[in-house]
Amino acid sequence: MVQLQDQHEESTAFILDLPPELVVDILALLNKSDQKRFRLVSKACANLVAPLLFAHIYFDFDAGGTDGLVALSRQPELRQYVHTIELRRRAGIRAFDDIDAWKAATIYEYAFDTSEDSDVGSSTDAMTQHEWNMLPSDAIEELYNTYCSDQQAIEEHASQLSSALSAIIYKKHDQSQTNVAVSGIHQILADFDSAIARLSSASHFIQSSRYMDDDWGIYWRRIQFHHDGIADGSTEADESIDNVQLFAALCAMMLSTNTVTSIELCTRGYAFWSAAYLRRLLDWSESPRLHWDPLNAGSDQWIDAIGGPLKAFEHIEAATRHLVRIEGAFSRLASLECLVDTVGVDERDELVTIATALSNTLKQATNLQSLQLSFCELAWCPSLQTPSYSDKVLSGSHLTRAWLTPLVSASARLFAGIIRSQTIGRLRKLELSLTTVENHLSSLLLRLPLLRHLALRRIAIVPGGGHWEGVFQKVSQHLQLQSIELLSLEDVPDGHPRILLEPTASMWTSPSPEGRCYSCYHGAIVRFLLRQSTLLPPLDPEDFVRQYSQEHCSGHKVEARAERNRTA
């Protein structure tokens, strides 16, 4: 035993004899758990690994989720290393219709497809198939009831958080009338605000909506769900919980004296984009559905419930003032990634309301140098190769136009927010995913003289709204880009829908005698946009293949290989 300890001390001494920068490079290769173990070896080891271990910290507003962040903020020797703070919920519970649906979603009872699920295994901590089979029916029913109780506890905690936020915003907090649980949430929020103010080295805030991940809720205690079966469970409550927690975090981050200059956030549905939506988001305890239904809970009902028109006016005014304060704080940001997932926004006109609120925020972001803006379905995954609307425009019906017009109006509001701010003279990097028309998009891009990096992903130009040839010609003529990324762009020239720059299209992935080459197609367009070529190639994939032979593509490959050799 003594010999093993001596060998361990010798190994540690050897590591510490290396140059500190080399030790840090080695430690960076370790995962967090190994870094934590290394930190426990000695004080010298702890000092070496601390900048890596505490550079990126996580929190959430579920029960106990802010404890670690608050404790770390109270240690001056450690909080100096915190640069990134991420709101990332640790675990979730999906809602199932009944016990039969719940059981059918587990790996123990899911209908396996042996050809596809041969690699599905259980976690080392999960209950085994044998243990599940030995459970009597009443024990399984008790497990399900406990599962539902845990789900209810999460939702009750979220309701208390929304009540506490509502009390702060609307100045209605009364200790004599507030229950103990909500008072506890007030203290948590106060401690969190103080902690954020102390983390003066933190410059980057990230919000990750984990409930959108396929494996969200796949483990509960010792029960494991099948990766396909878990999809049958609802995440409707998680959407609201995430939006409430993000709003709580933004209140602290943006209204504090911290130095956050970079934000990444993602919302789904209505969220808090306007005073009316914020009110609906925070009114959780008034309805079995957790918050007011934006479509069915009429204004008259709410006005009567809150105490009349005057009280309603005071309520909306207080919410507006609070949102304006948060919007104003966006002026200190240098980088913003804002993904607004419009899934669940059932009324197209509501998109304009959301876009208007976001536009007001963008107007205040006067110092942005980098902006990523996604305003579409599945916005949380901008690299997803899914067309925006082609399946909806083939008929060219009146319903289609009614569906598209609010999307164009929404993007126009967003572009106006960017243009009317002073950021257009500073913006160097722009990434977009939305639905628009050629004139609006071109007008925005031509107002960005310092833009050097552009990414256009999943952008749809609506029928009658122009085409991509016009956009690309203007970009090549007026911008001096250093890099450009293009993916899944749509338009409808002369009534014929096109999907451009889609690498997963069958014409690129299926074998063909013509030797079709997507990289040649993509590369030819990119070279034109970067002013490395004076000729815009055909954007339609079929036209490109007809005009650009296999030899042409091979020639470009040879040129590219020669260029790489010269660079090397």
C-alpha angles and dihedrals in degrees: 000000000000089000092053091050091051090051090050092051091047091052091049092048090051092053092048090052090064120092109279094238090055091049090052090051090053093047090050088065091061123089120243095264092054091046089053091052091048089052090060094057097081144327091263090054091047091054092049097050098037096087089055098039097050101032091095119032133178136216143160137187095243115113109306093357097126097043096093094047093048092048092049092049089060093061109078093192091059106031091065089072096056111108104151128044117191128194102213122154113227103216141354141198121220122217120242128193095237145334093281092057089045094052093044090057095057122095087242096064106016113123098250123211099215092204093057105025101051090111096052108115135168127252117256089245095046126101112266125238090249092053090050092049090053093056115104117230093254091055091052090048090052090051090052092049090051089049090054091047091053090049091051091049091055091050093046090052089051090049090053090049091052091047091052092049091047091052091052095048098042096038093234100124110134116173092203092058101034119093122239094254094056091045087055090053090052089056091048090052092047092050090047092051090052092047093052090051090053094051091079095159094059111106103160129065121188129184117197119192098209094174087076090063118101092234096052107135094004091135127048118172102305095337119102124198127210114257090238097035093055088062088072089067119090124241095189093118091047090058091059093040091053092048092050092047091048091051091050090050093048091051089057097039099045100037095045128089091246124125101242108152101161128058134180116188140162129195132181126207123347098334112160098319098136134007091267093054091045089055091051092047094053097043093085102135094056098071140038086232088064096242139027113287104244092215106036105032100082126213092245091060092050094045091053092047095050096049109269140306096304093054090046091052092049089048095053092042092054091049091048093051091051093049091048090054091053092046091052091055090061087078090085094057121110094180131032131178110186120177116182111188107203095197107127096027095121098179114064092209089061088066090068091053091051092046092050091055092047090047090057088054093050090051089062094049092088098156102051118140095170128036131176113185124180120175108170144080113303089014090157088076106046092170091057108124097225123126116240104225114339092120089057100048102052092091095046088211128162088253090058093053090047088052095050103041096072090049090056091046090050094052090047089056091049093049090048090055091055095044095047093052121079091243093094089081092054107034111118101164127042131175121183138185117171147093119277147132129266096250094052094048094044091047091055096047094047090057093060105081095168096047110130105160122047131177121185112185129168094351117160125200105205125233110284091014098104132261141269096256089070093049094048094048091055093045092052093046100045110025129069100209125182095192138009134187121200128185136163103345120179139198139151110226113184091353095301113119116224133190110201131193094013107149094190094058113125094242089064099039101043121079115258136177091231091067094235111204121195093189089058091049093047094042094052091055093045092050090054093050091049090050092246089121131033096209123079106217121220108286095203105090094221092050091048093052092049094050101035111060127204089259090057091053091046090052092055089049090054091048091049091049091050091049091052090050092051090050092049 
